[in-house]
Amino acid sequence: MSVPLPTPPHNIWLQRFKRLAQLTASLNSEDPRFPIIMTLLDKCDRDYRTDNHASFIETGKRIRSLMDTPITS
C-alpha cells in the first residue's frame, strides 16, 4: 500500500510544467513521438487539475524517456 504524497505548492507545479516544456521544446508534429507525447501531456494536465502528484511525476518520466529515445528513420 502506498502512502499518498503531500500536495506540492503551486510553484512546484509551475516548475514541473516548465521542465516538460523544456523537454519537449524540440518536438514537432512531424516527429513520430508527437501523438503519444501530446496524449501524455494531456494526462499531465489532468493530473494537475486533480492534484495527482504521483501520476504527474510518473507521466513526466515517460515523456522524458520518450524524448531521450533517438528517432530512427
C-alpha positions as CSV (number, residue, x, y, z in Angstrom):
1,M,0.0,0.0,0.0
2,S,1.4,3.4,-1.0
3,V,1.2,6.4,1.2
4,P,-0.2,9.5,-0.6
5,L,2.4,12.2,-1.2
6,P,1.6,15.7,0.2
7,T,0.2,18.2,-2.2
8,P,3.1,20.3,-3.7
9,P,2.8,24.1,-3.5
10,H,1.7,25.9,-6.7
11,N,5.2,27.0,-7.6
12,I,6.3,23.3,-7.8
13,W,3.6,22.6,-10.3
14,L,4.9,25.5,-12.4
15,Q,8.4,24.2,-12.2
16,R,7.2,20.8,-13.4
17,F,5.4,22.2,-16.4
18,K,8.4,24.4,-17.2
19,R,10.5,21.2,-17.2
20,L,8.0,19.5,-19.5
21,A,8.2,22.5,-21.8
22,Q,12.0,22.3,-21.9
23,L,11.9,18.5,-22.5
24,T,9.5,18.9,-25.5
25,A,10.8,22.1,-27.0
26,S,12.2,20.3,-30.0
27,L,9.1,18.3,-30.6
28,N,7.1,19.0,-33.8
29,S,4.1,17.5,-35.5
30,E,6.3,15.5,-37.9
31,D,8.0,13.7,-35.1
32,P,6.8,10.1,-34.8
33,R,6.7,10.6,-31.0
34,F,4.3,13.6,-31.3
35,P,0.9,11.8,-30.8
36,I,1.9,9.8,-27.7
37,I,3.7,12.7,-26.1
38,M,0.7,15.0,-26.7
39,T,-1.5,12.4,-25.1
40,L,0.9,12.2,-22.1
41,L,0.9,16.0,-21.8
42,D,-2.9,15.9,-21.7
43,K,-2.6,13.4,-18.9
44,C,-0.2,15.7,-17.0
45,D,-2.8,18.4,-17.3
46,R,-5.5,16.2,-15.9
47,D,-3.2,15.1,-13.1
48,Y,-2.5,18.7,-12.3
49,R,-6.2,19.5,-12.3
50,T,-7.0,16.6,-10.0
51,D,-3.9,17.3,-7.8
52,N,-2.5,13.8,-8.6
53,H,1.2,14.4,-7.8
54,A,2.4,10.8,-8.2
55,S,0.8,10.2,-11.5
56,F,2.1,13.5,-12.9
57,I,5.6,12.6,-11.9
58,E,5.3,9.1,-13.5
59,T,3.9,10.5,-16.7
60,G,6.7,13.1,-16.8
61,K,9.2,10.3,-16.5
62,R,7.6,8.6,-19.5
63,I,7.8,11.8,-21.5
64,R,11.4,12.2,-20.6
65,S,12.2,8.7,-21.6
66,L,10.4,9.1,-25.0
67,M,12.2,12.4,-25.7
68,D,15.6,10.7,-24.8
69,T,14.9,8.0,-27.3
70,P,16.6,8.7,-30.6
71,I,14.4,8.9,-33.7
72,T,15.1,6.2,-36.2
73,S,14.2,6.5,-39.9
